[in-house]
Amino acid sequence: MLVPTAYDRLRILTKYHNIAMVGLSANQYRPSHFAAIYMLSEGYNIIPVNPAYPEILGRKCYPSLRDVPEKIEVVDIFRNSADVPPIVDEAIEIGAKVVWMQLGVINEAAALKAQEAGLEVVMDRCVKIEHARFFGGLNLIGLNTGVITSRRRII
C-alpha cells in the first residue's frame, strides 16, 4: 500500500471540500464532533453519516453513504477498524475520490481495495489535525490565535 506524503495530504485538503464523516457523533465531547465543527469553520461541506441521528450540527444526517444525494469527494471514517471494509465498498460504489481513516483507524486490506479501485487513501491521521498543521490552526484547542509562543496563557 502506498502511504501518502505530507504533500499528498495537503493536496487532498486543498482540492476536495465535500467530506462525508462516517460515524460523526452528535456528542459534543467526541473527537468527530469537534473535527466536524473545525472543518465547517474552515469552509468545508461536512455531510454527517450515522444511522443513529436524524441531524447533527444542523445538517441532515444520512444512514449510509448510498443515501447521500450530493457528491462526496472524501469519506472520513470515525469507526472501528473492523467496520471499515463495508464503508470502503460504499465509497467505491458512490465514486468518492478519497478514503480517510482517522487516528487509530487502520485496515490495510480495505485500504488496498480502495487504492486498487483508484481512490486515494489516508490512514491513521486526523483530518482536523492535518488541516491545522498545514494552514496554521494548530494549538491547544485547535484554533489559530495568532500568538506565536511556546508559553500557554491561563485565562
FENJOSUL-V900741 format. One record per residue. RES is the residue in three letters. D_FIRST is the distance of its C-alpha to the first C-alpha in Angstrom with 1 decimal. Layout:
RES_D_FIRST + RES_D_FIRST
//
This chain:
MET_0.0 + LEU_3.8 + VAL_6.4 + PRO_9.5 + THR_12.6 + ALA_16.0 + TYR_17.1 + ASP_14.4 + ARG_15.5 + LEU_19.1 + ARG_18.8 + ILE_17.6 + LEU_20.5 + THR_22.9 + LYS_22.1 + TYR_21.9 + HIS_24.7 + ASN_24.7 + ILE_22.8 + ALA_23.1 + MET_23.0 + VAL_22.5 + GLY_24.4 + LEU_26.5 + SER_29.5 + ALA_33.1 + ASN_33.8 + GLN_34.2 + TYR_33.2 + ARG_29.7 + PRO_26.8 + SER_25.8 + HIS_29.3 + PHE_29.5 + ALA_26.2 + ALA_27.6 + ILE_31.0 + TYR_29.4 + MET_27.3 + LEU_30.4 + SER_32.5 + GLU_30.2 + GLY_30.7 + TYR_27.7 + ASN_28.5 + ILE_27.4 + ILE_27.5 + PRO_28.0 + VAL_26.6 + ASN_28.2 + PRO_30.7 + ALA_32.8 + TYR_34.2 + PRO_36.0 + GLU_35.5 + ILE_33.7 + LEU_34.8 + GLY_37.2 + ARG_34.5 + LYS_34.4 + CYS_31.8 + TYR_30.2 + PRO_29.5 + SER_26.2 + LEU_24.2 + ARG_26.1 + ASP_29.3 + VAL_28.6 + PRO_30.8 + GLU_29.3 + LYS_26.2 + ILE_23.1 + GLU_20.6 + VAL_18.6 + VAL_18.2 + ASP_18.4 + ILE_18.2 + PHE_20.7 + ARG_20.6 + ASN_19.9 + SER_16.4 + ALA_18.0 + ASP_19.2 + VAL_16.0 + PRO_15.4 + PRO_18.7 + ILE_18.2 + VAL_15.0 + ASP_17.2 + GLU_19.9 + ALA_17.8 + ILE_16.8 + GLU_20.5 + ILE_22.0 + GLY_20.0 + ALA_18.4 + LYS_16.4 + VAL_14.3 + VAL_13.3 + TRP_14.0 + MET_14.2 + GLN_17.0 + LEU_17.6 + GLY_17.2 + VAL_15.3 + ILE_12.2 + ASN_10.9 + GLU_7.6 + ALA_9.1 + ALA_10.3 + ALA_7.4 + LEU_5.8 + LYS_9.5 + ALA_10.0 + GLN_7.7 + GLU_9.4 + ALA_12.6 + GLY_12.3 + LEU_11.9 + GLU_10.5 + VAL_9.0 + VAL_10.6 + MET_10.6 + ASP_13.6 + ARG_15.5 + CYS_18.9 + VAL_19.7 + LYS_23.3 + ILE_22.6 + GLU_20.3 + HIS_23.0 + ALA_25.7 + ARG_24.0 + PHE_23.9 + PHE_27.2 + GLY_29.5 + GLY_29.9 + LEU_28.7 + ASN_31.5 + LEU_32.7 + ILE_33.0 + GLY_30.4 + LEU_33.1 + ASN_34.0 + THR_37.5 + GLY_38.0 + VAL_39.3 + ILE_37.8 + THR_38.5 + SER_37.1 + ARG_40.0 + ARG_39.8 + ARG_42.8 + ILE_44.3 + ILE_46.0
//
